[in-house]
């Protein structure tokens, strides 16, 4: 999650040290879960 509500980043966008596909894929999965939680909270 960023400091802007509803805007998320993953992979190389938020990791300037490890530019690796595995890191990006893992972060993408975590970001999807964060997005799901954010959207669920909007419909409470």
Helices and strands as residue ranges (DSSP letters): G 11-13, H 21-42
